[in-house]
Amino acid sequence: MDSGDCPICAKHRGEGPLMGPLVWEDEHCLVFHAPVGEDGTVFLGYLFVETRRHLPYSDWPGAPRGGTPAITELCKRLRTYF
């Protein structure tokens, strides 16, 4: 998939229907709030944590995965914003 066709890449560029408010970012991840739905509703606190570097799962079976320490650290960092 070309990055121009990827809906997540479009979202990271600030484009497309998946775009919601950016809550936090660093060099590895972005955190977005859910966008307002077509009916005008939004669920407060509904967040999407996304990596900047991504591709279809089937294209990278040996991809590194965040272990417990990395995930715990990310949650601690995000907690300060709530």
C-alpha positions as CSV (number, residue, x, y, z in Angstrom):
1,M,0.0,0.0,0.0
2,D,1.4,3.4,-1.0
3,S,1.4,6.0,1.8
4,G,-0.9,8.1,-0.4
5,D,-3.5,5.4,-0.2
6,C,-3.2,4.7,3.5
7,P,-6.0,6.2,5.6
8,I,-3.8,6.3,8.7
9,C,-1.0,8.2,6.8
10,A,-3.7,10.6,5.6
11,K,-4.8,11.1,9.2
12,H,-1.3,11.8,10.3
13,R,-1.1,14.4,7.5
14,G,-4.2,16.0,8.9
15,E,-6.5,14.8,6.1
16,G,-9.4,12.5,5.6
17,P,-12.5,11.3,7.5
18,L,-10.6,9.6,10.3
19,M,-9.0,12.9,11.4
20,G,-9.7,13.9,14.9
21,P,-8.0,16.4,17.3
22,L,-4.3,15.6,18.0
23,V,-3.9,15.1,21.7
24,W,-0.2,14.2,22.0
25,E,2.7,13.1,19.9
26,D,6.4,12.2,20.0
27,E,8.9,10.8,17.5
28,H,7.2,7.3,17.6
29,C,3.5,7.8,18.3
30,L,0.5,10.1,17.8
31,V,-2.6,10.1,20.0
32,F,-5.8,11.4,18.5
33,H,-9.2,11.9,20.0
34,A,-12.1,10.3,18.1
35,P,-13.5,12.6,15.4
36,V,-17.1,13.9,15.6
37,G,-19.4,11.4,14.0
38,E,-21.6,12.0,11.0
39,D,-24.6,12.5,13.4
40,G,-22.6,15.2,15.3
41,T,-21.9,13.1,18.3
42,V,-18.5,12.4,19.9
43,F,-17.5,10.1,22.7
44,L,-15.2,12.1,25.1
45,G,-12.1,10.3,26.0
46,Y,-12.1,7.9,23.1
47,L,-8.5,7.9,22.0
48,F,-6.5,6.3,19.2
49,V,-2.8,5.6,19.8
50,E,-1.0,5.1,16.5
51,T,2.6,4.6,15.5
52,R,4.1,6.9,12.9
53,R,5.8,3.9,11.3
54,H,3.3,1.3,10.1
55,L,2.3,-1.0,7.4
56,P,-0.1,-3.9,6.9
57,Y,0.5,-6.5,9.6
58,S,0.9,-9.3,7.0
59,D,3.8,-7.4,5.3
60,W,6.0,-7.5,8.4
61,P,5.6,-10.7,10.4
62,G,8.8,-10.1,12.4
63,A,7.9,-6.5,13.4
64,P,9.0,-5.5,16.9
65,R,6.3,-5.3,19.4
66,G,6.2,-3.0,22.5
67,G,6.8,-5.0,25.6
68,T,5.3,-4.4,29.0
69,P,7.9,-1.7,30.1
70,A,7.4,0.3,26.9
71,I,3.6,0.2,27.1
72,T,3.7,1.0,30.8
73,E,5.9,4.1,30.1
74,L,3.6,5.3,27.4
75,C,0.5,5.0,29.6
76,K,2.3,6.9,32.4
77,R,3.2,9.7,29.9
78,L,-0.4,9.8,28.6
79,R,-1.9,9.8,32.0
80,T,-0.6,13.3,32.8
81,Y,-2.9,14.6,30.1
82,F,-6.1,13.3,31.6
